[in-house]
Amino acid sequence: MEKKSIPIKLKAAALLLCATGLLFAVMQAQQKKLPPDYEKKREAISNFEAVVPLFVLGDLNEDGVVDQEDAKLLRAYVAHSGSAGISCPAAADLDDNGSINAHDIELLERILSKGAVKAPALSARARLGCDFKHFFIAALPQGRAGSTVPIHFLDPRFNTQNSTATIFTGPATVVSNQGAFLVQVAKSAPAGAIVTVSLTLADKQRYLYSFRVAPAPGQP
């Protein structure tokens, strides 16, 4: 018996329906992973000019601290080709080369060998993905000499009244203004200089945020 062929248009419609269903399922799965206030915080960022969310470098499971649990996850991730459940791969890329490997394990173990990390580094260099479960600060990723780099709180628990920001190193000063900390880069700051801000939050947790002074327009 001769098999009846399915019309091309019917095949295309069926494929489109399957693809739409798959996309919807993926979107639902992604939404389930997001923290309840994720969209609210994303909307807050959209109201601030050019800032990006920061993640805690080395905090692979996004529990707010960098500890041996993160090292355990990283070793499992590298040993089993990415099978371990890391919610923020960007935090695992400690050497910022766009991949996660044995060198990142070495760096994290070296950091943890000195004991608990009292002031983890905040980073905006997300070459890899991140779920942003611990999503509480956004900042401008760089500034030029004479410019201002804003740091905004996205978690209602923290504000400029119950938290502090000071310059740890670099040619800059910091002030609070309209609910944000403003890092004012010195006019004499050379291109390539590193400014590091020490942030102590209301819960007494301390973080360090660093950015590089960018060249002035027209400079290489």
N, C-alpha and C positions, 0 to 999 in steps of 0.2 A: 504494500500500500504506500502510495506517495505521501510524504509528510507535507503538511501545509506550512508555508513560511509565514512568519509574523511580519506584518507591514512595518517598514522602517520607522514611520512616524509613531507607531504604537510602541516600538522598542525604545525610541528616544524618550517618549513620555514616561515609560516605566523606569528607565535609568534616571531621569530627572527626579522622579518621585522618590526613588531609593536614596539618591544623593542628598535630597532635601531632608529626608528622615534622618540620615546619618549626621548631617550638619547640626540638626536640631538636638540630637542625642549628645553630640560632643559639646555643644553650647551648654546644655543642662548639666553635664558632668563637670565642666569648668566652673559653672556658677556654684555648684555644690562645694567646691574647694575653697571658694572665696570667703573671707571673713564677713560677718553680717554688715559691717560698716564700710566695706570696700568701696562701693559706688559713691557713698557720701564723701569719702576722703578723696576719691578721684575727682569728684565735682569741685571740692575745695581747691585742689591743685589747679584746675582749669581757670580758677579766678585769680591765680597768681601768675605773674608774667615769667615764663621761661624756666620755672623751677621744675625739678624732677624728684620723685620719691627716693629716699635713701634706704639702704638695707644694711644690716650689721654684718660686716665681713667676718667670715668664719662661723656664723650662726646658721648652720645648714637646715636645722629644723625650726628656725624662727621662734624660739621660746624666749628670746631677749638676752641670752647669755651665750658665751663661747666656752664650751667645756668638753670633757672627755666623751660625752654623748655625741657631739658633733664629729669628733675624731673617729669614733666607732662607725658612724654613718659614712664618713668619707672613705675609710678603708674598705668597707663593704661595697660601696659604689664603684670604686676602682677595680676591686677584685672580681666583681661579677658584672662587669660591663654595664654599669648604670642601673642595676636592678634595685638598689636600695632606695627607700622612700625619702628623697631629699626634696623639700618644698621650695628651697631657694638655691638652685645650682649656681647662680651668680656669686653667692657667698662662698662657694667651694672653690672658685677660681682665684686662689690667693695670689698667684703670680700674674694675673690679668692677661693671659695669653689666649683666652677663648676656648680652652679645653681643661678637663679635669683629669689629672694623672698623678703618678707617684710623687712628682715634685711638690704638688699641692699638699699631699700627706706629710711630706717632710717639713714643709713650712708650718703647717698647723701644729704638728708635734713639737716643733722647735718653740713655737709660741707658748704652748701649754706646758712645756717642760719647766717654765719659770713660775708655774703656779697659776692660780685663777687669773683670768684676764679682767683687771679692774676697770679698764677703760677701753672697750672694744672700738674698733674703727668703723665709722659710717662711710659708705661708699655710694657713688652714683654711677660707677663704671660697669653697668650691667650688660656685658657681652652675652651672657647667658640669661635664661629666664628666672623669674622669681614670683612666687604667689603673693608676696607682701602681706603675710599674716600679721607680722609685727610692723605695722605701717603707721608711723607716728611723726615723722619729720620729712619735710621736703626743702630743697635748697637749690640755689643756682650752682651748677657744677664748675663754674670758673668765673673769674673776673679780671678786668684790666686795671692797670694803674690808675688811681683816681676814681674808680667805680665803686658801686655798692653791691654787695652780695647778700641777698635776703635769706634768712632761715626761718621757715614757718612751722608751727606745730599743727599737726592734723588730728591729734588725740586730745579730746576735751579735758583729760586729766592734767595736761601740761599747758603752761602759759608763761609769759615773760615775768609774771609776778611770783610764781612758785618755783621757777627754774632759773638757772644762771648760764651766761655765756661769757667766756673770757678768751683772749688770744693766748694760745699756748706757745706758738712760735710764728714768726713771719711779720712782714711789714704792714700791719693793719691795726685798726682799733674796732671796737664793737659797741653798739648802743641798742637800746630797745625802742621801738616805734610802732604804734598801732598794732600791737599784738604779735610783732615779729622782732627777731634780732637782726640787725643790719651790720654786716661786716664791711667797714670802710677801708678799702685798700689804699695805701699811701700813694700819693702822686709820684713819688720817687721809686716805687717798687719796680725792680727789674723784671723783665719777661722771664718766665721760668721759675721765679721764686715760689716757694710753697708757704701757704698760710694754713695754719692748723688752729681750729677753734675747739676749746674744751667746753662741753655742754654737760651740766649737772641738772638732772630732772628732779621733779618733786618727790619721786620715790628714792632719791639719792643715787640712782644709777648714773654713772658717768660715761660719756662717749666722746670720741675725738673725730672731728670732721676736717678733712684737708682738701684744699683745691689749689690748682696751679694758676699763677698769674699769666694771663694770655698776652701775646704781643699786641701792641697797638695796631690799629688798622694801617695797612700798607707796609708793616714790618714782616720779615720772614718768620 
